[in-house]
Amino acid sequence: MIYRCCSEEYCVDDEWEYTVTKDGTVFILKYLCQDATNVVIPDNLDGKTVFAIGYNAFADNRALSKIVIPDSVVMICDG
């Protein structure tokens, strides 16, 4: 599902809620699989490079014990 707003796209797939920024890179907003224990963040979503992870992206994921972050991610928001 894709929503367009203010030259950014808001997208949701089976695992991720994210925006595609003006420059075509991905900012992850939320991980949607609440029962996951291990997560591998992809280096791209829908062919676009993942560059950032938003504040509270994993806040609802209480079972997480491991997150693998790709080299493409250069920013992790801390609130």
VMD Tcl script that builds the backbone (N, CA, C; Angstrom):
set m [mol new atoms 237]
animate dup $m
set s [atomselect $m all]
$s set {name element resname resid chain x y z} {
  {N N MET 1 A 0.846 -1.154 0.000}
  {CA C MET 1 A 0.000 0.000 0.000}
  {C C MET 1 A 0.908 1.238 0.000}
  {N N ILE 2 A 0.637 2.192 -0.854}
  {CA C ILE 2 A 1.451 3.407 -0.955}
  {C C ILE 2 A 0.539 4.626 -0.896}
  {N N TYR 3 A 0.915 5.601 -0.082}
  {CA C TYR 3 A 0.211 6.879 0.003}
  {C C TYR 3 A 1.199 7.976 -0.333}
  {N N ARG 4 A 0.803 8.916 -1.145}
  {CA C ARG 4 A 1.697 10.023 -1.499}
  {C C ARG 4 A 1.275 11.281 -0.730}
  {N N CYS 5 A 2.285 11.958 -0.184}
  {CA C CYS 5 A 2.020 13.168 0.580}
  {C C CYS 5 A 3.263 14.041 0.570}
  {N N CYS 6 A 3.120 15.252 0.179}
  {CA C CYS 6 A 4.217 16.229 0.279}
  {C C CYS 6 A 5.511 15.715 -0.357}
  {N N SER 7 A 5.448 15.143 -1.514}
  {CA C SER 7 A 6.568 14.617 -2.277}
  {C C SER 7 A 7.297 13.461 -1.580}
  {N N GLU 8 A 6.695 12.862 -0.566}
  {CA C GLU 8 A 7.204 11.646 0.040}
  {C C GLU 8 A 6.127 10.576 -0.104}
  {N N GLU 9 A 6.512 9.320 -0.116}
  {CA C GLU 9 A 5.565 8.219 -0.177}
  {C C GLU 9 A 5.548 7.509 1.167}
  {N N TYR 10 A 4.359 7.258 1.682}
  {CA C TYR 10 A 4.190 6.453 2.882}
  {C C TYR 10 A 3.816 5.052 2.414}
  {N N CYS 11 A 4.578 4.039 2.856}
  {CA C CYS 11 A 4.375 2.680 2.365}
  {C C CYS 11 A 4.259 1.698 3.522}
  {N N VAL 12 A 3.492 0.644 3.278}
  {CA C VAL 12 A 3.339 -0.434 4.249}
  {C C VAL 12 A 3.383 -1.746 3.484}
  {N N ASP 13 A 4.220 -2.681 3.973}
  {CA C ASP 13 A 4.189 -4.028 3.422}
  {C C ASP 13 A 3.951 -5.000 4.573}
  {N N ASP 14 A 4.241 -6.268 4.398}
  {CA C ASP 14 A 3.956 -7.260 5.440}
  {C C ASP 14 A 4.778 -7.072 6.715}
  {N N GLU 15 A 5.954 -6.480 6.590}
  {CA C GLU 15 A 6.845 -6.329 7.749}
  {C C GLU 15 A 7.126 -4.891 8.166}
  {N N TRP 16 A 7.088 -3.979 7.218}
  {CA C TRP 16 A 7.609 -2.637 7.468}
  {C C TRP 16 A 6.602 -1.538 7.151}
  {N N GLU 17 A 6.673 -0.486 7.932}
  {CA C GLU 17 A 5.988 0.778 7.648}
  {C C GLU 17 A 7.128 1.768 7.410}
  {N N TYR 18 A 7.113 2.475 6.272}
  {CA C TYR 18 A 8.251 3.329 5.944}
  {C C TYR 18 A 7.842 4.448 4.999}
  {N N THR 19 A 8.733 5.430 4.882}
  {CA C THR 19 A 8.540 6.484 3.893}
  {C C THR 19 A 9.688 6.433 2.896}
  {N N VAL 20 A 9.367 6.796 1.666}
  {CA C VAL 20 A 10.391 6.983 0.643}
  {C C VAL 20 A 10.575 8.487 0.532}
  {N N THR 21 A 11.781 8.946 0.809}
  {CA C THR 21 A 12.056 10.378 0.849}
  {C C THR 21 A 12.172 10.973 -0.554}
  {N N LYS 22 A 12.298 12.279 -0.615}
  {CA C LYS 22 A 12.411 12.984 -1.901}
  {C C LYS 22 A 13.564 12.467 -2.757}
  {N N ASP 23 A 14.660 12.060 -2.094}
  {CA C ASP 23 A 15.817 11.583 -2.862}
  {C C ASP 23 A 15.741 10.088 -3.190}
  {N N GLY 24 A 14.612 9.444 -2.860}
  {CA C GLY 24 A 14.403 8.055 -3.226}
  {C C GLY 24 A 14.955 7.024 -2.263}
  {N N THR 25 A 15.346 7.451 -1.061}
  {CA C THR 25 A 15.829 6.515 -0.052}
  {C C THR 25 A 14.712 6.219 0.957}
  {N N VAL 26 A 14.910 5.154 1.735}
  {CA C VAL 26 A 13.877 4.674 2.651}
  {C C VAL 26 A 14.212 5.008 4.104}
  {N N PHE 27 A 13.202 5.513 4.795}
  {CA C PHE 27 A 13.258 5.798 6.230}
  {C C PHE 27 A 12.263 4.844 6.888}
  {N N ILE 28 A 12.765 3.858 7.642}
  {CA C ILE 28 A 11.884 2.891 8.305}
  {C C ILE 28 A 11.227 3.532 9.514}
  {N N LEU 29 A 9.903 3.430 9.566}
  {CA C LEU 29 A 9.135 3.988 10.674}
  {C C LEU 29 A 8.797 2.942 11.735}
  {N N LYS 30 A 8.473 1.718 11.281}
  {CA C LYS 30 A 7.997 0.713 12.225}
  {C C LYS 30 A 8.173 -0.693 11.655}
  {N N TYR 31 A 8.546 -1.610 12.538}
  {CA C TYR 31 A 8.580 -3.031 12.203}
  {C C TYR 31 A 7.267 -3.623 12.689}
  {N N LEU 32 A 6.548 -4.311 11.831}
  {CA C LEU 32 A 5.176 -4.719 12.114}
  {C C LEU 32 A 5.011 -6.137 12.664}
  {N N CYS 33 A 6.053 -6.945 12.696}
  {CA C CYS 33 A 5.957 -8.334 13.168}
  {C C CYS 33 A 6.267 -8.376 14.663}
  {N N GLN 34 A 5.266 -8.213 15.476}
  {CA C GLN 34 A 5.456 -8.033 16.914}
  {C C GLN 34 A 6.017 -9.236 17.657}
  {N N ASP 35 A 5.884 -10.437 17.123}
  {CA C ASP 35 A 6.363 -11.629 17.828}
  {C C ASP 35 A 7.750 -12.087 17.399}
  {N N ALA 36 A 8.392 -11.356 16.528}
  {CA C ALA 36 A 9.717 -11.754 16.026}
  {C C ALA 36 A 10.769 -11.664 17.129}
  {N N THR 37 A 11.719 -12.596 17.102}
  {CA C THR 37 A 12.826 -12.549 18.064}
  {C C THR 37 A 14.113 -12.065 17.409}
  {N N ASN 38 A 14.281 -12.340 16.115}
  {CA C ASN 38 A 15.456 -11.907 15.358}
  {C C ASN 38 A 14.992 -11.182 14.103}
  {N N VAL 39 A 15.576 -10.017 13.846}
  {CA C VAL 39 A 15.186 -9.216 12.687}
  {C C VAL 39 A 16.425 -8.854 11.884}
  {N N VAL 40 A 16.323 -9.020 10.576}
  {CA C VAL 40 A 17.367 -8.552 9.670}
  {C C VAL 40 A 16.749 -7.413 8.871}
  {N N ILE 41 A 17.248 -6.210 9.086}
  {CA C ILE 41 A 16.754 -5.056 8.331}
  {C C ILE 41 A 17.332 -5.155 6.922}
  {N N PRO 42 A 16.487 -5.079 5.914}
  {CA C PRO 42 A 16.996 -5.181 4.547}
  {C C PRO 42 A 17.777 -3.935 4.150}
  {N N ASP 43 A 18.703 -4.082 3.202}
  {CA C ASP 43 A 19.433 -2.901 2.732}
  {C C ASP 43 A 18.613 -2.107 1.719}
  {N N ASN 44 A 17.528 -2.729 1.211}
  {CA C ASN 44 A 16.617 -1.975 0.346}
  {C C ASN 44 A 15.206 -2.527 0.464}
  {N N LEU 45 A 14.254 -1.671 0.232}
  {CA C LEU 45 A 12.842 -2.024 0.190}
  {C C LEU 45 A 12.293 -1.521 -1.131}
  {N N ASP 46 A 11.658 -2.404 -1.862}
  {CA C ASP 46 A 11.090 -2.058 -3.163}
  {C C ASP 46 A 12.139 -1.420 -4.081}
  {N N GLY 47 A 13.389 -1.917 -3.970}
  {CA C GLY 47 A 14.469 -1.424 -4.816}
  {C C GLY 47 A 15.078 -0.102 -4.397}
  {N N LYS 48 A 14.679 0.414 -3.223}
  {CA C LYS 48 A 15.191 1.703 -2.735}
  {C C LYS 48 A 16.027 1.474 -1.478}
  {N N THR 49 A 17.151 2.158 -1.377}
  {CA C THR 49 A 18.102 1.970 -0.281}
  {C C THR 49 A 17.537 2.421 1.055}
  {N N VAL 50 A 17.650 1.556 2.062}
  {CA C VAL 50 A 17.254 1.894 3.435}
  {C C VAL 50 A 18.404 2.668 4.060}
  {N N PHE 51 A 18.139 3.917 4.471}
  {CA C PHE 51 A 19.212 4.737 5.041}
  {C C PHE 51 A 18.988 5.094 6.506}
  {N N ALA 52 A 17.753 4.952 7.021}
  {CA C ALA 52 A 17.489 5.391 8.390}
  {C C ALA 52 A 16.418 4.543 9.059}
  {N N ILE 53 A 16.506 4.487 10.394}
  {CA C ILE 53 A 15.529 3.796 11.222}
  {C C ILE 53 A 14.962 4.820 12.190}
  {N N GLY 54 A 13.666 4.908 12.247}
  {CA C GLY 54 A 13.002 5.911 13.067}
  {C C GLY 54 A 12.938 5.572 14.548}
  {N N TYR 55 A 12.728 6.596 15.331}
  {CA C TYR 55 A 12.544 6.490 16.781}
  {C C TYR 55 A 11.356 5.581 17.066}
  {N N ASN 56 A 11.515 4.650 17.966}
  {CA C ASN 56 A 10.463 3.709 18.367}
  {C C ASN 56 A 10.057 2.739 17.269}
  {N N ALA 57 A 10.892 2.524 16.275}
  {CA C ALA 57 A 10.557 1.598 15.184}
  {C C ALA 57 A 10.309 0.176 15.690}
  {N N PHE 58 A 10.911 -0.174 16.816}
  {CA C PHE 58 A 10.759 -1.516 17.371}
  {C C PHE 58 A 10.121 -1.489 18.757}
  {N N ALA 59 A 9.445 -0.419 19.104}
  {CA C ALA 59 A 8.895 -0.238 20.448}
  {C C ALA 59 A 7.871 -1.304 20.835}
  {N N ASP 60 A 7.111 -1.810 19.883}
  {CA C ASP 60 A 6.078 -2.800 20.184}
  {C C ASP 60 A 6.583 -4.236 20.088}
  {N N ASN 61 A 7.866 -4.409 19.861}
  {CA C ASN 61 A 8.451 -5.733 19.644}
  {C C ASN 61 A 9.206 -6.188 20.891}
  {N N ARG 62 A 8.477 -6.638 21.867}
  {CA C ARG 62 A 9.056 -6.988 23.170}
  {C C ARG 62 A 9.850 -8.291 23.164}
  {N N ALA 63 A 9.662 -9.135 22.148}
  {CA C ALA 63 A 10.357 -10.420 22.093}
  {C C ALA 63 A 11.727 -10.338 21.415}
  {N N LEU 64 A 12.068 -9.199 20.852}
  {CA C LEU 64 A 13.319 -9.065 20.092}
  {C C LEU 64 A 14.549 -9.322 20.950}
  {N N SER 65 A 15.456 -10.118 20.396}
  {CA C SER 65 A 16.741 -10.324 21.065}
  {C C SER 65 A 17.910 -9.951 20.165}
  {N N LYS 66 A 17.649 -9.833 18.836}
  {CA C LYS 66 A 18.734 -9.508 17.913}
  {C C LYS 66 A 18.190 -8.748 16.707}
  {N N ILE 67 A 18.892 -7.669 16.338}
  {CA C ILE 67 A 18.578 -6.908 15.132}
  {C C ILE 67 A 19.871 -6.752 14.340}
  {N N VAL 68 A 19.833 -7.143 13.068}
  {CA C VAL 68 A 20.987 -6.985 12.181}
  {C C VAL 68 A 20.715 -5.764 11.305}
  {N N ILE 69 A 21.640 -4.800 11.339}
  {CA C ILE 69 A 21.480 -3.538 10.619}
  {C C ILE 69 A 22.472 -3.503 9.462}
  {N N PRO 70 A 21.989 -3.258 8.236}
  {CA C PRO 70 A 22.894 -3.241 7.086}
  {C C PRO 70 A 23.769 -1.987 7.061}
  {N N ASP 71 A 24.848 -2.032 6.298}
  {CA C ASP 71 A 25.759 -0.892 6.161}
  {C C ASP 71 A 25.075 0.321 5.531}
  {N N SER 72 A 23.989 0.102 4.801}
  {CA C SER 72 A 23.290 1.221 4.146}
  {C C SER 72 A 22.655 2.169 5.163}
  {N N VAL 73 A 22.391 1.688 6.382}
  {CA C VAL 73 A 21.771 2.532 7.399}
  {C C VAL 73 A 22.828 3.434 8.009}
  {N N VAL 74 A 22.631 4.734 7.840}
  {CA C VAL 74 A 23.594 5.717 8.351}
  {C C VAL 74 A 23.000 6.586 9.450}
  {N N MET 75 A 21.707 6.365 9.769}
  {CA C MET 75 A 21.074 7.174 10.803}
  {C C MET 75 A 20.065 6.317 11.578}
  {N N ILE 76 A 20.170 6.365 12.896}
  {CA C ILE 76 A 19.187 5.745 13.776}
  {C C ILE 76 A 18.703 6.835 14.706}
  {N N CYS 77 A 17.430 7.161 14.602}
  {CA C CYS 77 A 16.872 8.257 15.410}
  {C C CYS 77 A 16.698 7.799 16.851}
  {N N ASP 78 A 17.011 8.681 17.776}
  {CA C ASP 78 A 16.913 8.343 19.189}
  {C C ASP 78 A 15.878 9.174 19.930}
  {N N GLY 79 A 15.052 9.851 19.223}
  {CA C GLY 79 A 13.958 10.595 19.844}
  {C C GLY 79 A 14.339 11.968 20.147}
}
mol reanalyze $m
mol bondsrecalc $m
mol representation Tube
mol addrep $m
